[in-house]
Amino acid sequence: MIIMHNSKEITGSDISVQLLTISDSRKIENDRSGELMKKYIEASPFQLAGYSILREDFSVLDGAYRKLLEEPGIDVIISSGGTGLSGRDRTIEVLEEILESRLDGFGEIFRFLSYEEIGPRAVLSRAMAGKANKKLFFALPGSPAAVRLGFEKIILEILKHAVEITLS
């Protein structure tokens, strides 16, 4: 089956990715995870739609995600940060209100691969993915190691196919 996007077959360059860093302490100058995400997308066939740093505040995150949900030129939203256990970590709670369906396998395989690298602390990760309004959402922990793992072992391997399925 050939999946069409804007009346043509999907190629990697048709897929537009928005990147978000969720943090109260990071700025462009010290956002190593955000810089790493940008490098992965820029080295891939996918298009970088944009990159933003958002405060760890429920209403800020909710507003930003809902705006992206309605943005016609964005297919994928990938975030880093805000997935921990502290009271300020709200990314997952915001996404749970927005997503139409979850891709539980993403979080499961992320934690499995993370376990191989860091051991039992991997169970503290709340990495997740899902879809809403024909867009994919991926939420990674905020460390550069988590970004590397998520991109190299999962996201870059499945993104084109996942977008094709989401648009069908």
C-alpha positions as CSV (number, residue, x, y, z in Angstrom):
1,M,0.0,0.0,0.0
2,I,1.3,3.5,-0.9
3,I,0.4,6.1,1.6
4,M,-0.2,9.6,0.2
5,H,0.6,12.8,2.1
6,N,-0.6,16.0,0.5
7,S,-1.5,14.0,-2.7
8,K,1.9,12.3,-3.1
9,E,3.7,9.3,-1.8
10,I,5.5,9.9,1.6
11,T,9.2,10.2,1.6
12,G,11.4,11.1,4.6
13,S,11.6,14.7,3.5
14,D,7.8,15.0,3.6
15,I,7.9,14.4,7.4
16,S,8.2,17.5,9.5
17,V,9.4,17.2,13.1
18,Q,9.0,19.7,15.9
19,L,11.4,19.4,18.8
20,L,10.7,20.5,22.4
21,T,12.9,20.7,25.4
22,I,10.9,20.7,28.6
23,S,12.9,22.3,31.4
24,D,13.0,25.1,33.9
25,S,16.7,25.3,33.9
26,R,17.8,24.8,30.3
27,K,18.5,27.6,27.9
28,I,19.6,27.4,24.2
29,E,23.2,27.8,25.3
30,N,23.2,24.7,27.7
31,D,20.5,22.5,26.1
32,R,22.7,19.5,25.2
33,S,19.7,17.2,24.7
34,G,17.9,19.7,22.4
35,E,21.1,20.2,20.4
36,L,21.5,16.4,20.1
37,M,17.9,16.0,18.9
38,K,18.4,18.7,16.3
39,K,21.6,17.0,15.1
40,Y,19.7,13.7,14.7
41,I,16.9,15.3,12.7
42,E,19.2,17.4,10.5
43,A,21.3,14.3,9.7
44,S,18.1,12.3,8.8
45,P,15.9,12.6,5.7
46,F,13.2,14.3,7.9
47,Q,12.6,18.0,8.1
48,L,13.1,20.1,11.2
49,A,10.0,22.2,11.7
50,G,11.3,23.9,14.8
51,Y,12.8,23.7,18.2
52,S,11.6,25.3,21.4
53,I,12.3,25.2,25.1
54,L,9.2,25.2,27.3
55,R,8.9,25.7,31.1
56,E,7.8,22.8,33.2
57,D,4.3,24.2,33.8
58,F,1.1,22.3,33.1
59,S,-0.7,25.2,31.4
60,V,2.3,26.2,29.4
61,L,2.9,22.6,28.1
62,D,-0.8,22.0,27.5
63,G,-1.1,25.2,25.5
64,A,2.0,24.5,23.4
65,Y,1.0,20.8,22.7
66,R,-2.5,21.8,21.8
67,K,-1.3,24.5,19.4
68,L,1.1,21.9,17.8
69,L,-1.8,19.5,17.6
70,E,-3.6,21.9,15.2
71,E,-0.5,22.9,13.2
72,P,-1.0,21.5,9.7
73,G,2.7,21.4,8.7
74,I,3.9,19.3,11.6
75,D,3.7,15.5,11.6
76,V,5.8,14.5,14.6
77,I,6.5,16.2,18.0
78,I,9.4,14.9,20.0
79,S,10.1,16.2,23.4
80,S,13.0,15.8,25.9
81,G,12.4,16.3,29.6
82,G,9.6,16.6,32.0
83,T,9.1,12.8,32.2
84,G,10.6,12.2,35.7
85,L,8.9,11.7,39.1
86,S,9.3,15.2,40.5
87,G,6.2,17.4,41.0
88,R,7.4,19.7,38.2
89,D,7.6,16.9,35.6
90,R,4.2,17.2,33.8
91,T,4.9,16.2,30.2
92,I,3.3,12.8,30.6
93,E,0.2,14.2,32.4
94,V,-0.3,16.7,29.6
95,L,0.1,14.1,26.8
96,E,-2.3,11.7,28.5
97,E,-5.0,14.4,28.2
98,I,-4.2,15.0,24.5
99,L,-3.4,11.6,23.0
100,E,-6.1,9.6,21.2
101,S,-4.1,6.5,21.6
102,R,-0.8,5.4,23.2
103,L,2.0,3.5,21.6
104,D,2.9,1.5,24.7
105,G,5.6,-0.5,23.0
106,F,7.7,2.6,22.7
107,G,8.0,3.1,26.4
108,E,8.4,-0.6,27.0
109,I,11.2,-1.0,24.6
110,F,12.8,2.3,25.7
111,R,12.9,1.0,29.3
112,F,14.2,-2.4,28.2
113,L,17.0,-0.8,26.2
114,S,17.7,1.6,29.0
115,Y,17.8,-1.2,31.5
116,E,20.6,-2.8,29.5
117,E,22.6,0.5,29.9
118,I,21.8,1.7,33.4
119,G,20.2,-1.2,35.2
120,P,17.1,-1.0,37.5
121,R,17.0,2.8,37.4
122,A,15.4,2.4,34.0
123,V,12.0,1.7,35.7
124,L,12.0,5.3,36.8
125,S,11.5,6.4,33.2
126,R,8.1,7.5,32.0
127,A,9.1,7.7,28.3
128,M,6.0,7.4,26.1
129,A,4.6,7.9,22.7
130,G,1.2,8.1,21.1
131,K,-0.9,9.8,18.4
132,A,-3.5,12.4,18.1
133,N,-5.0,14.3,15.1
134,K,-2.8,12.2,12.8
135,K,0.4,13.3,14.5
136,L,2.9,11.3,16.4
137,F,4.2,12.4,19.9
138,F,7.3,11.0,21.5
139,A,8.3,12.0,25.1
140,L,11.9,11.2,26.1
141,P,13.7,11.8,29.4
142,G,15.8,14.9,29.4
143,S,19.3,13.5,29.5
144,P,21.5,13.4,26.4
145,A,22.0,9.6,27.0
146,A,18.2,9.1,26.9
147,V,17.9,11.2,23.7
148,R,20.7,9.2,22.1
149,L,19.0,5.9,23.0
150,G,15.6,7.0,21.9
151,F,16.7,8.3,18.5
152,E,19.4,5.7,17.6
153,K,17.6,2.6,18.8
154,I,13.9,3.4,18.2
155,I,12.7,6.7,16.7
156,L,14.9,7.0,13.6
157,E,14.2,3.3,12.8
158,I,10.4,3.5,12.9
159,L,9.5,7.1,12.2
160,K,8.7,7.0,8.4
161,H,6.6,3.8,8.8
162,A,4.9,5.1,11.9
163,V,3.9,8.3,10.1
164,E,2.6,6.3,7.1
165,I,0.4,4.2,9.5
166,T,-0.8,7.3,11.4
167,L,-1.8,9.1,8.1
168,S,-3.7,6.1,6.7
